Each structure stands twice: as C-alpha cells, then as structure tokens.
Amino acid sequence: MIITNCRAYIDGKISEKEILILEGKISRIAGRIPENEANGEERIDASGLIVVPGLIDVHVHLREPGAEYKEDFVTGTKAALAGGVTTVLDMPNNKVPTTTLRRLREKEELAQKKALCDLRFYMGATNDNFAEIKKANPIAVKVYMGKTTGDLLITEDEIMEHHFSNFDRKKPIAVHAEDQRHMEAHSGKRTEEAAEIAVKRAVTLAEKTKRKLHIAHASTPQEIEIAKEEAGGQKLRADISVETAPHHLFLSQKDADRLKHLGTVNPPLRSEETRKALWKKLNDIDCIATDHAPHTLEDKKDGARGFPGLETSLALMLDAYNKRLLELDWIISRMTENPAKIFGLTNLGRIAVGFQANLTFVDVKKEWTVNGEELETKCKWSPFEGKKLRGKAVKTIFDGKLVYEDGEII
C-alpha cells in the first residue's frame, strides 16, 4: 500500500510525505516514493486529511468474558477502529476477573479469534495472587484501591507494597486511586479527597519500591500535582504517569444532573470548578484514555456506573483543537506516542520506518453529531448524545490494511 498526498504527523510535526507499507510495516517515508517501488501497490489518497499514528487507548473495559451482552471483543474493537484506535489495553475487572495465568490465556485466545485490532490485557491484583502475576508477566497490573467488579479490592498498604515489589519494575502498575477506607468513613461517597488520599498512598509506595506507576482516570488537579510534583514543585517523576478521561475534561456535575442515571461513573463527574482546574494541568497529563465502560440502558437504570467512549474520544479532542483549546501535537502525543512509551509498546505510537502500519486518517474539519444508534459499541448510547463536534477519524489502517472508512468497518 502507498499513501499519497499525505500530510503526516512525523517526529512531532506535520510533514508532506508519501508512505509505503509492505507486509504490515512502514517500509519507506519520502517526499515521493519512486515508481519502481510503488508499482502495483494499492493507493490511498489522503488529500485534505492528516495521517497520525493509530491511537492507543490504555484503559478500556470490553466486558468479555462474563458480560458479553454489554460489549464483546468484536463490537468493542469495531468501536475502537471507528474512533481511530488501533491498540486497546483491556482491564481485568470482568465478571470473571483476570487474576490468574489461566484466565489471562483464555482472554488472549478469545482475542486471537475475535479482535479486529491489537488487543492486550492487564492482570488484576488480589490479596494473594503474587505468584500468578509473576508467572504470567502481563503487560501491566491493575490495583483497585476502591471497590469494583470481582474480588479485586486492595486496602492494605502491605499487600500493595508486595505487588509493587513483586511485579517487573520496568512495567507499569496502574492504580484505580479512590481510597475505600476514606469512602466508607464518609457514607461510601467517592469524594475528591478519597482520590487524592489514594494517589498519595500509591506514590509513596512507588517511590519506596522504585517502580513505574500509572494513575488511572485522574479527575482532579490535586491528583496530578501529587503524582507529578516533587519537592519545590519540580516535575521530575519520570516513572509516574497520569491519564485523564475525556468525560472528566468535557463533562461536570451539572451534566451528571442533566443525564440523571446515565451520568454516573467512577470516579464521578466533578464540579465545574474542578473540571476547569483540571484543564490548567494539561501539560502534566501524560495520556488520554477513555475508560470505555459500556452498559445497557437497563443496567444504567439499575445503577451501573461508566460511559462508552472509544468512538468520541478523538473527536472531542479535535473539537477542542478547532476551538483553540488544545494544540494538535498535544492531542497526538497523548493518544499515541506517550501511551506506547509508558506501556512499553514497541514499534507502535509513531509513523516511522519499521513500525507497525497502524494509521489514523483525521479530517479536522468534518462536522458531525453524536448519535448512539450509529455507534459500533453494543450499548448504542453516549453521554455526549446530540453533541455537535468538528473533527473525526475517517479512515483507519491496522496492520497495513484499510479496516475502517467513512463510517463503515471493512
């Protein structure tokens, strides 16, 4: 395949290039690919579009196995491709939690048969599965400091420290940072203080054990400050990374009130004041991750918490770019290169020779309206229902093949 008339994001800037893809890899990047190299190859015209690395979402709940009626590996990876996402890291808090080597292998085998994009898996930390994690050596481990689906709650620092010391220090442990003990002392409320206390505990243990730590879905500026700032306010903690979710950047408590039962999520949507303060910490945020957590409308009525987000994430960021709230290079780095670096995803996250040919074609001017019924996710709704956005992924190449184009999975 050769991509022509291409404005591509390469090494931190937009360059006019042609890209040659052979056997699923980027083979050559040049101002013009000679005819003798491009002869007979499929051509894709990228006129009017910007080509960026395939997006990497490091926080997704695809619900399989155990709750396939909400989402499965087919519908979830279709949603990813429609949102320009070519690599997904799936969380372990299924109905059947991913806490043993056997369960990890079962997920991997299912993904081999069903996934339409690159799908990788966390393992969940429990009070006693240290040996299982060591045997499996997953891409990352998730520690839940607040209650979630399955037997994954860890409240004791001693157990956390054992996991922090036991797992490969070069790989990240991701933390759902909401302190269960604090919540129980405050009638179960998931307050901002509960999040900040949990981040402080996790950072203290990470420094003690000298390991990589990733803070999931930061919803307050204080969490970011605690995670990133050393004494004197210097941003020196290279081994501690922080993600935030689009819904925490673009929605607040007033939206939760409007959405009613559809507006519940963990951590909860914060006040408008906190949401605005979160934006002031943008440069300290390492990556954007959706926390894609699909539920049926019936489950939401019954109190289920979480939003689908794979198909709106990039578009929300591009809309903010069009409104001059974000720079394009900030968006691309936080959704491609940074996640690849944090999670050790080699040959992903950049447009470079030898890298996997995962590419997203962006139309920054395309105007569209979010309509849940048109989404690929099985749950068929969005907290951004009816929102008019400017900017969208219009083509997606995965492993050197065109897999999504103009609203259709190919």
KATA-V484250 format. One record per backbone hydrogen bond with DSSP energy under -1.0 kcal/mol. CO is the residue of the C=O (numbers start at 1). NH is the residue of the N-H. E is the energy in kcal/mol with one decimal. If there is no record, write none. Layout:
# KATA-V484250
co->{CO & CO}
nh->{NH & NH}
e->{E & E}
This chain:
# KATA-V484250
co->{1 & 2 & 3 & 4 & 6 & 7 & 8 & 10 & 13 & 15 & 17 & 18 & 19 & 20 & 20 & 22 & 24 & 25 & 26 & 28 & 30 & 34 & 34 & 35 & 38 & 42 & 44 & 46 & 50 & 51 & 52 & 55 & 55 & 57 & 59 & 59 & 60 & 63 & 67 & 67 & 72 & 73 & 74 & 75 & 76 & 77 & 78 & 79 & 80 & 81 & 84 & 86 & 87 & 88 & 89 & 90 & 92 & 92 & 97 & 98 & 100 & 101 & 102 & 103 & 104 & 105 & 106 & 107 & 108 & 109 & 110 & 111 & 118 & 120 & 123 & 129 & 130 & 131 & 132 & 133 & 140 & 141 & 142 & 143 & 144 & 145 & 150 & 156 & 157 & 158 & 159 & 160 & 161 & 162 & 163 & 168 & 169 & 172 & 173 & 174 & 175 & 175 & 176 & 176 & 179 & 180 & 181 & 183 & 183 & 186 & 189 & 191 & 192 & 193 & 194 & 194 & 195 & 196 & 197 & 198 & 199 & 200 & 201 & 202 & 203 & 204 & 205 & 206 & 212 & 213 & 214 & 215 & 220 & 221 & 222 & 223 & 224 & 225 & 230 & 234 & 234 & 236 & 237 & 239 & 241 & 242 & 242 & 243 & 244 & 245 & 245 & 246 & 247 & 252 & 252 & 253 & 254 & 255 & 256 & 259 & 260 & 264 & 270 & 271 & 272 & 273 & 274 & 275 & 278 & 279 & 281 & 282 & 287 & 292 & 296 & 297 & 298 & 299 & 300 & 307 & 309 & 309 & 312 & 313 & 314 & 315 & 316 & 317 & 318 & 319 & 320 & 321 & 327 & 328 & 329 & 330 & 331 & 332 & 333 & 334 & 335 & 336 & 337 & 338 & 339 & 340 & 344 & 345 & 347 & 352 & 355 & 356 & 357 & 358 & 359 & 360 & 361 & 361 & 362 & 363 & 366 & 368 & 370 & 371 & 372 & 382 & 384 & 387 & 389 & 392 & 394 & 395 & 396 & 396 & 397 & 398 & 401 & 403 & 404 & 405 & 408}
nh->{21 & 44 & 19 & 46 & 17 & 51 & 15 & 13 & 10 & 8 & 6 & 30 & 3 & 27 & 28 & 25 & 357 & 22 & 354 & 20 & 18 & 37 & 38 & 39 & 41 & 2 & 4 & 49 & 362 & 9 & 360 & 86 & 87 & 89 & 291 & 292 & 91 & 67 & 70 & 71 & 76 & 77 & 78 & 79 & 80 & 81 & 82 & 83 & 85 & 84 & 55 & 118 & 57 & 120 & 60 & 122 & 94 & 98 & 99 & 124 & 104 & 105 & 106 & 107 & 108 & 109 & 110 & 111 & 112 & 113 & 114 & 115 & 88 & 90 & 142 & 133 & 134 & 135 & 136 & 137 & 123 & 174 & 125 & 176 & 154 & 180 & 152 & 160 & 161 & 162 & 163 & 164 & 165 & 166 & 167 & 171 & 212 & 141 & 214 & 143 & 177 & 216 & 145 & 178 & 183 & 184 & 185 & 186 & 188 & 189 & 191 & 195 & 196 & 197 & 179 & 198 & 199 & 200 & 201 & 202 & 203 & 204 & 205 & 206 & 207 & 208 & 209 & 211 & 173 & 241 & 175 & 243 & 224 & 225 & 226 & 227 & 228 & 229 & 233 & 230 & 236 & 238 & 240 & 213 & 215 & 286 & 287 & 218 & 289 & 248 & 249 & 250 & 251 & 255 & 256 & 257 & 258 & 259 & 260 & 262 & 263 & 306 & 253 & 275 & 276 & 277 & 278 & 279 & 281 & 282 & 284 & 285 & 244 & 61 & 300 & 301 & 302 & 304 & 303 & 293 & 312 & 313 & 316 & 317 & 318 & 319 & 320 & 321 & 322 & 323 & 325 & 324 & 331 & 332 & 333 & 334 & 335 & 336 & 338 & 288 & 56 & 340 & 341 & 342 & 343 & 345 & 346 & 348 & 356 & 355 & 26 & 358 & 400 & 54 & 397 & 52 & 394 & 395 & 50 & 392 & 391 & 389 & 386 & 374 & 375 & 385 & 387 & 370 & 368 & 363 & 406 & 361 & 403 & 404 & 359 & 401 & 398 & 410 & 396 & 408 & 405}
e->{-3.4 & -2.4 & -1.7 & -2.6 & -2.3 & -2.6 & -3.0 & -1.2 & -2.8 & -2.9 & -1.1 & -2.2 & -2.7 & -2.8 & -1.5 & -1.9 & -2.9 & -2.1 & -3.1 & -2.9 & -3.6 & -1.5 & -1.7 & -1.4 & -2.0 & -3.2 & -2.4 & -2.2 & -3.3 & -2.7 & -2.9 & -2.2 & -1.6 & -2.4 & -1.8 & -1.0 & -2.9 & -2.1 & -2.1 & -1.1 & -2.8 & -1.1 & -2.0 & -2.3 & -1.8 & -2.3 & -2.4 & -1.2 & -3.0 & -1.5 & -2.3 & -2.2 & -2.7 & -2.8 & -1.6 & -2.4 & -1.9 & -2.1 & -1.5 & -3.2 & -2.1 & -2.5 & -2.1 & -1.9 & -2.3 & -2.4 & -2.1 & -2.6 & -2.0 & -1.3 & -2.0 & -2.0 & -2.8 & -3.2 & -2.7 & -2.1 & -2.1 & -2.3 & -2.4 & -2.9 & -1.7 & -3.1 & -2.6 & -2.9 & -2.6 & -2.1 & -1.7 & -2.1 & -3.0 & -1.7 & -2.0 & -2.9 & -2.2 & -2.1 & -2.2 & -1.7 & -1.4 & -1.4 & -2.7 & -3.0 & -1.1 & -2.1 & -2.0 & -1.4 & -2.2 & -2.7 & -1.4 & -1.3 & -2.8 & -1.9 & -1.6 & -1.4 & -2.4 & -2.7 & -2.0 & -1.6 & -2.3 & -2.2 & -2.2 & -2.6 & -2.9 & -2.2 & -2.0 & -2.3 & -2.5 & -2.0 & -2.3 & -1.7 & -1.4 & -2.7 & -2.5 & -2.4 & -1.0 & -2.2 & -2.7 & -2.2 & -2.5 & -2.3 & -2.0 & -2.5 & -1.5 & -1.9 & -1.2 & -2.8 & -3.0 & -2.0 & -1.6 & -2.8 & -1.9 & -1.3 & -1.0 & -2.3 & -1.6 & -1.2 & -1.9 & -2.4 & -1.6 & -3.0 & -1.4 & -1.9 & -1.9 & -2.6 & -2.8 & -2.5 & -2.3 & -1.9 & -2.1 & -1.2 & -1.6 & -1.4 & -1.8 & -1.6 & -1.6 & -2.6 & -2.1 & -1.9 & -1.3 & -2.5 & -1.7 & -3.9 & -1.0 & -1.6 & -2.6 & -1.8 & -2.7 & -2.4 & -1.9 & -2.0 & -2.6 & -1.3 & -3.2 & -1.9 & -1.9 & -2.4 & -2.4 & -2.1 & -1.0 & -1.0 & -2.6 & -1.9 & -2.9 & -1.7 & -2.2 & -2.7 & -2.1 & -2.5 & -1.3 & -1.1 & -2.4 & -2.1 & -2.6 & -2.2 & -2.5 & -2.7 & -3.3 & -2.9 & -2.9 & -1.1 & -2.5 & -1.6 & -3.6 & -3.2 & -2.9 & -1.9 & -1.5 & -1.5 & -2.5 & -2.3 & -2.4 & -2.7 & -2.8 & -2.9 & -2.7 & -1.4 & -2.1 & -1.6 & -2.6 & -2.8 & -2.3 & -1.5 & -2.4}
